[in-house]
């Protein structure tokens, strides 16, 4: 089995290979495609032993339904590739601690990470610093561009036509993510006033337990109930990610049970 269960075992393998050139690749690799395969093959050609580390499920925030495949499933898929010698599921948010422990001779990223300005997390730059501090080499692997996110978003998203239209308009207006971020930065210090209805959306999930004895009516058992902010409250919640100060004018009615009581 190529997948290594924990860091201590991985470091034992690294110690045995101290006279070999170690190549390290790190990423999500949610939907394994031709771009990943070529990327791994070219990375392997730089050294003797290729270690691929995967971002753990809990640290992936690409979209609400990601990752499509669990850490274990992604590890199994990558392990099946002949060019990959070892797979490790990274339990940290970033690969920096792993880089410091492994001290790879080469740390590789795909061509889509060539421009650090497009990296919202700024982790690629920090990873590069960690590699250089450990006397390794940071390499960008050039190959035909593919994207798991683009494939999944174009083929399997459940957005409405209206949302898709809005997304396309944003893409046309902003060539890269830095342009969009620049626009959002302009409203960061704005004071926003929202006027509208305050709504609490409640979803009740049930399980069918059978039909009523005499009437053609299904009986259900309540499993759980969830409440979400709706109306003007939902808008305020979204805008709070971009603006520091949000004010709401709304009518709550006589029933104030959803308001938090302060001592």
N, C-alpha and C positions, 0 to 999 in steps of 0.2 A: 504494500500500500504506500503510495507516494505521499499521502497527506500526513503531516506530522501533527500530533495532538496538542503539544504545548511547546513553549519557548525553550525549556530546559533540554528537551530532546533535539530541538532544532540546533541549539548551540553545540550539542555533542557531535552532530553531523558536521557542523561548521569546523569544529576542532580537528576532526579526522581529515578534513579537506584543506588544511592550512597551506599546503603546497600547491593547491589548485586555484585557478582564477574563478572567483565566484561572481555570478551575475544575478542581480536582484530586480524583479519587476513587481510593482504593487498597483492594485486597482480594484474595481468592483467586479468587472467581467461578468455582468449579469446575463447578457445574451451572447454567448460565444459565437463569433463569426469569423469570416476569412481574414479580416483586418487583425484580429487578435492572434490568429495562428501565424501570420507572416511576421507580426511584431515579436512574438516569442521566438520564432526561428532565427530572426536577425539578431535578437538579443543573445541567444545561445551561442551564436558564432563569435561573440566577443570573448568568450571564456570557456571554461570546462564544465561548469555545473550551474544550472539555472534554477533559482528559487523564485517561486511566484507566491506572493502574499496577497490575501484577499481582505477587503474591508468587511468587517462583521456587519450583520444585518441591521443592528440597532444604530449604527452610525451613518446609514445611507438615507439621505433626504432629497433624492432627485425629484420625487413626486409621491403623492399619497399611496400609490400602489406599487412602489418599488421597495426592495428588489422583487422581480418576478420569481426568481429562484432563491432558495435559502442558501446560507453559507455552505452547508454540507453539500447541497446539490451543485453549487458552483465549483466547489473544490473537486468534486467527483468528475465534473466535465473537464476542468483544466488538467487534472491528473491523467486523463485518457490520452493527452497529447504526448507523442514520443519525445519531442524536444524539451519537455519540462521534466526536471529531475526531482523536484520537491515542491509541495504545496503546503502553505501554512495560513490558517485563518487568524488574522491579526485582531487581538482583543482590545487594542487601543484605538482611539479616534483617528490618529495619524500614524504614519509609518516611521516617524522620527526616532522613537525609542528602539524600534526594530532595526533601523539603520545603524544606530549607535551600538547595538548588541552584535549584529552580524558583521559590520564593517566590510561590506561587499567591495570587490574591486571595481565593479561597474554597477551603477544604478540607472535603469532605463525607463524612459517615459515615451509615449507615442507622440507623433508629429502634431497632434491637436493641442499639446501642452507647450509648444515651442514659444508662444507668446505668453509670458507670465501675467500680463495685464488682464488676460481673460480668465484667470484663475481667481474666483471670488473668495476662496478660503485663504489664499496666500500661502497655502501649505507647500506647493511645488517649490517655491523659492526657499522655504525653510528646509525642505527635504534636500535640496541641492546644497545648502550650507552644511547640513549634517554630513552629507557624503564627502564633501571636500575636507571637512574637519577630520574625518576618519581616513584621509589620504586615498579616497576612492575617486572614480571618474563618473561624472554625470553625463549621460548620453541621451540624445533625442533620436529615436528610431524613425527614419523616414520610410513610409510605405503608403500604398493606396489608402485613402481616408474612408473609414466606415465609422458608424456610431450606433451603439446599442440603443441609446435614447431616441435617436432619430427614427430608427427602425420600429421601435416599440410605439413611439408617439404617432407615427404615420399609419401603422397597420392595426394597432390594438387599442387606441385611445377611445374613450366613450364620451368625448366632448360633443356638445350640441353644435349645430352648424353656425350658430351665432357666435359662440366662443371661438370656434376655429377661424371664423372671419376676423375677429378681433386680434387673435394671435398673429395671423398673416399680416395684418396692417402694422402691428408693432414690429414684426420682422423686417418689413419693407422700410419703415421709418428709421430703424436703428440697425446699422450694418453689423455692429458687434455689441457685446454685453456692456462694455465700458461706456458707450453712448447712452444706453438706457440708465445705467447707474448714475451718470452725470445729471440726467434729467430728474431722477428721484432725489438726488442730493439737494436740488434747488428748493424742494418743498419740505425738507427735513425740519427747518426751524419755523415753518408756517403755523399759525394758530388756526385750527380748523373748527368750524361750527357746523353741526349736522342737525337739521330739523326734519323730524319724521316720526313714524310710529315705532314704538318699542314692542317687539314681538318675541315671544319665547316659543321656539319650535320644539315640539315634543314628539319623539318617535318611540312607538311601542312595538317590540318584537314578540311575535307569538308563534306557537307551534300547534298545528292541527292535531286534535286528539280523536276525531271521529265525528260521525253525523248524529244529529239528534234522533232519538228513537221514533218519534211520530212525525216530525217535520223535516223537510229537506233543507236543513240548516246545519252548517258545520260548527262544531264546538272548538274553541281555541283555549290554550293555556298560555298565560302571559309569561314570557321568559325574562325580559328586562326592558327598562325604559331609559331613554337618553334625552337630555334637553340641550338645545343649542340656542345661541343668540340669533335673532332674526331681525328683519326690518332695518331701522336706523342703527340698532345695536350691532348688527353684523357688519354694516359699513364702517362703523367706528372701530370695531375690532380689527378689520383689515387695514384701515388707515393708520392704526397705532403702530404698525410695522414700519411706516415711512415717516410719520410726523410725531414730534415730541409732545405736542399739546392738542388734545381733542376735547371739544365741548359738545354736549347734546341737549337739544330742547325737544322734549317729548311729553306725552300725556300717559301717565301710568295707571290712572283709574284708582279705585278704592282698594283693590286687592294688591297689597304690597308684599306678598309672601316670598317673592323672588329677590327682594332687596336684602342685602346682608345687614344684620343688626350690629350696630357698634355700641360698645359699652361707654 
